[in-house]
Amino acid sequence: MPPPPPPSSLPPRFLPSLVSCSMRATTSASTAAAAAAAAYMTSPAGGGNGGGGRPLRYAVLGAGFAGLSVAWHLLKHSPRVRVDIYDENGIGGGASGVSGGLLHPYSPKVKLLWRGGEFWKESMDLLRSAEQANGAAGSDGTGQEENLIWRRQFLSCLQSCSLQVLDSDEAQCLVPGLRVPLNFAVYMPLALNINPKKYLQDLFFACQNMSGEALLSSSEQKECRLYKEHIADLQQFAGDYDSIIICLGAKASSLPELTNKLPLRNCRGVIAEFQLPSDTVETYGSQSPSILSDAWLAFQGPRTVSIGSTWQWKSENYSSAVSDDEALTTMEELLPKASVVYPGITKWKFVQARAGIRAMPPVTSNGSFPLLGCLDNLIGKRSNCSFWLVGGLGARGLLYHGLAGKLTAKAVISCDESLIPSEFTYWKEP
Ligand SMILES: Cc1cc2nc3c(=O)[nH]c(=O)nc-3n(C[C@H](O)[C@H](O)[C@H](O)COP(=O)(O)OP(=O)(O)OC[C@H]3O[C@@H](n4cnc5c(N)ncnc54)[C@H](O)[C@@H]3O)c2cc1C
């Protein structure tokens, strides 16, 4: 069952378009990872295995929001480390690259989510790091035009962080042509929407930059590599790493070691992209926010908008490609909803549709949160390598990825699952 869309009696909400233990204590206190962790805990540098010995070696499976966040935090918090990232499709090849890029810490009823402020802060920190790497790439003349769009959006979001209730006139000042049926709208100046693929590429640059910076230090050694490879099972290279962190999104359950062991439900979502024809003089204002309602409209510049999203539970279609039939069904579902709040959408032309699969975690009393933790007991430990999960980011991966990645990286480096709050590890309890 999809999460309930906001009842039609609710006002449209809109965003600025300016515009992420020791489990192993059971048996393995003397494993390579534990030894490495001991070095981490006792290092004179105080922040990792700064003392000699070989660098810690981690494999991160998946280069989406979860994987790149974990990789970035592993690199940040270990002075001597090698992080190998594996993804069969490259950076942002799963749901993350497809997503609408909407980021805010509120529920559909505009209530701050559980730990919403903390999730928000950690994701903003990562965005900032990616933004800095983006600036470095831009100064080399790489992708500069796209960089500017992303930077302008990012800087704008720093201006204000509160919710504002607006009447129809005020709302239409922000978004000319907006329809506000109940003369009531909520403006989230803190919210933003980003270009997710661009962001992930920048975050990967940020990981690589950390390797480059470590070259200048005598006490640090950091490496980060990306391998475009399919992972068929976990044992294929377990002996090579101290820990493997599984960040495969909806496909985590397809690993033989995890089949039927994760409480995740998959939900396919399709997004339709529209553009304003070049002969249309009037464009979408660069300072106008994106719009959240029964459908959301995520504007990317003055002439491009993504409209989302559908919720197809139990779909067995894992393809990011969308057939003509599926695109048509998507348009029939989303366009009427978008037109209710933004009638001007009829002037825009359909360009393409794209799809991704959300890995939906169980609903708890606090809401739905990522599934984190050490998997050694779950899959049966067969080597010195330790296995961890960052999964179930659901429909809010951009909000959750910063904190989920940070908590997991710290727990992995310390070999101490208790560093992760139990709200994220409860799912493993019998
Ligand atoms: C249509 C849609 C719109 C969305 N919009 C938003 C939004 O606006 N804001 C928001 O916060 N969230 C949004 N989400 C949710 C968000 O996309 C997810 O929460 C997030 O992408 C999950 O990130 P992840 O890294 O866990 O998974 P993924 O991004 O799916 O990453 C997993 C990676 O693993 C790789 N992989 C999988 N299996 C293998 C294998 N066997 N071998 C090698 N590589 C493999 C894949 O190629 C992929 O790159 C949306 C989701 C959908 C479907």
The ligand as an SDF file (V2000), in Angstrom:
LIG
                    3D

 53 58  0  0  0  0  0  0  0  0999 V2000
   10.7480    7.6600   -8.5930 C   0  0  0  0  0  0  0  0  0  0  0  0
   11.4730    7.9510   -7.3240 C   0  0  0  0  0  0  0  0  0  0  0  0
   11.5840    9.2590   -6.8710 C   0  0  0  0  0  0  0  0  0  0  0  0
   12.2690    9.5410   -5.6920 C   0  0  0  0  0  0  0  0  0  0  0  0
   12.3870   10.8340   -5.2900 N   0  0  0  0  0  0  0  0  0  0  0  0
   13.0670   11.1210   -4.1520 C   0  0  0  0  0  0  0  0  0  0  0  0
   13.2430   12.4380   -3.7280 C   0  0  0  0  0  0  0  0  0  0  0  0
   12.8360   13.3900   -4.4010 O   0  0  0  0  0  0  0  0  0  0  0  0
   13.9060   12.6780   -2.5650 N   0  0  0  0  0  0  0  0  0  0  0  0
   14.4080   11.6500   -1.8080 C   0  0  0  0  0  0  0  0  0  0  0  0
   14.9960   11.9080   -0.7570 O   0  0  0  0  0  0  0  0  0  0  0  0
   14.2630   10.3670   -2.1940 N   0  0  0  0  0  0  0  0  0  0  0  0
   13.6080   10.0870   -3.3470 C   0  0  0  0  0  0  0  0  0  0  0  0
   13.4570    8.7890   -3.7410 N   0  0  0  0  0  0  0  0  0  0  0  0
   14.0200    7.7290   -2.8980 C   0  0  0  0  0  0  0  0  0  0  0  0
   15.5120    7.5910   -3.1450 C   0  0  0  0  0  0  0  0  0  0  0  0
   15.7410    7.5350   -4.5220 O   0  0  0  0  0  0  0  0  0  0  0  0
   16.0500    6.3270   -2.4720 C   0  0  0  0  0  0  0  0  0  0  0  0
   15.7510    6.3690   -1.1060 O   0  0  0  0  0  0  0  0  0  0  0  0
   17.5630    6.2520   -2.6100 C   0  0  0  0  0  0  0  0  0  0  0  0
   17.9390    6.4190   -3.9280 O   0  0  0  0  0  0  0  0  0  0  0  0
   18.1170    4.9280   -2.1130 C   0  0  0  0  0  0  0  0  0  0  0  0
   19.5120    5.0290   -2.2260 O   0  0  0  0  0  0  0  0  0  0  0  0
   20.4190    3.7420   -2.1590 P   0  0  0  0  0  0  0  0  0  0  0  0
   21.8200    4.1910   -2.2960 O   0  0  0  0  0  0  0  0  0  0  0  0
   20.0410    2.9310   -0.9810 O   0  0  0  0  0  0  0  0  0  0  0  0
   19.9770    2.8520   -3.4370 O   0  0  0  0  0  0  0  0  0  0  0  0
   20.2950    3.0550   -4.9870 P   0  0  0  0  0  0  0  0  0  0  0  0
   20.3620    4.4520   -5.3640 O   0  0  0  0  0  0  0  0  0  0  0  0
   19.3240    2.1980   -5.7290 O   0  0  0  0  0  0  0  0  0  0  0  0
   21.7630    2.4900   -5.1500 O   0  0  0  0  0  0  0  0  0  0  0  0
   22.0600    1.1200   -5.2380 C   0  0  0  0  0  0  0  0  0  0  0  0
   23.1720    0.9570   -6.2500 C   0  0  0  0  0  0  0  0  0  0  0  0
   23.5970   -0.4090   -6.2350 O   0  0  0  0  0  0  0  0  0  0  0  0
   23.8540   -0.8140   -7.5560 C   0  0  0  0  0  0  0  0  0  0  0  0
   23.6540   -2.2660   -7.6010 N   0  0  0  0  0  0  0  0  0  0  0  0
   22.5270   -2.9470   -7.2810 C   0  0  0  0  0  0  0  0  0  0  0  0
   22.7450   -4.2740   -7.3680 N   0  0  0  0  0  0  0  0  0  0  0  0
   24.0440   -4.4340   -7.7370 C   0  0  0  0  0  0  0  0  0  0  0  0
   24.8810   -5.5750   -7.9520 C   0  0  0  0  0  0  0  0  0  0  0  0
   24.4180   -6.8350   -7.8020 N   0  0  0  0  0  0  0  0  0  0  0  0
   26.1670   -5.3700   -8.2900 N   0  0  0  0  0  0  0  0  0  0  0  0
   26.6740   -4.1000   -8.4300 C   0  0  0  0  0  0  0  0  0  0  0  0
   25.9200   -2.9960   -8.2410 N   0  0  0  0  0  0  0  0  0  0  0  0
   24.6280   -3.1570   -7.8830 C   0  0  0  0  0  0  0  0  0  0  0  0
   22.8710   -0.0590   -8.4070 C   0  0  0  0  0  0  0  0  0  0  0  0
   23.3660    0.1240   -9.7220 O   0  0  0  0  0  0  0  0  0  0  0  0
   22.7330    1.2700   -7.6620 C   0  0  0  0  0  0  0  0  0  0  0  0
   23.5450    2.2980   -8.1890 O   0  0  0  0  0  0  0  0  0  0  0  0
   12.8200    8.4930   -4.9400 C   0  0  0  0  0  0  0  0  0  0  0  0
   12.7170    7.1680   -5.3960 C   0  0  0  0  0  0  0  0  0  0  0  0
   12.0680    6.8970   -6.5790 C   0  0  0  0  0  0  0  0  0  0  0  0
   12.0150    5.4820   -7.0790 C   0  0  0  0  0  0  0  0  0  0  0  0
  1  2  1  0
  2  3  1  0
  2 52  2  0
  3  4  2  0
  4  5  1  0
  4 50  1  0
  5  6  2  0
  6  7  1  0
  6 13  1  0
  7  8  2  0
  7  9  1  0
  9 10  1  0
 10 11  2  0
 10 12  1  0
 12 13  2  0
 13 14  1  0
 14 15  1  0
 14 50  1  0
 15 16  1  0
 16 17  1  0
 16 18  1  0
 18 19  1  0
 18 20  1  0
 20 21  1  0
 20 22  1  0
 22 23  1  0
 23 24  1  0
 24 25  2  0
 24 26  1  0
 24 27  1  0
 27 28  1  0
 28 29  2  0
 28 30  1  0
 28 31  1  0
 31 32  1  0
 32 33  1  0
 33 34  1  0
 33 48  1  0
 34 35  1  0
 35 36  1  0
 35 46  1  0
 36 37  1  0
 36 45  1  0
 37 38  2  0
 38 39  1  0
 39 40  1  0
 39 45  2  0
 40 41  1  0
 40 42  2  0
 42 43  1  0
 43 44  2  0
 44 45  1  0
 46 47  1  0
 46 48  1  0
 48 49  1  0
 50 51  2  0
 51 52  1  0
 52 53  1  0
M  END
$$$$
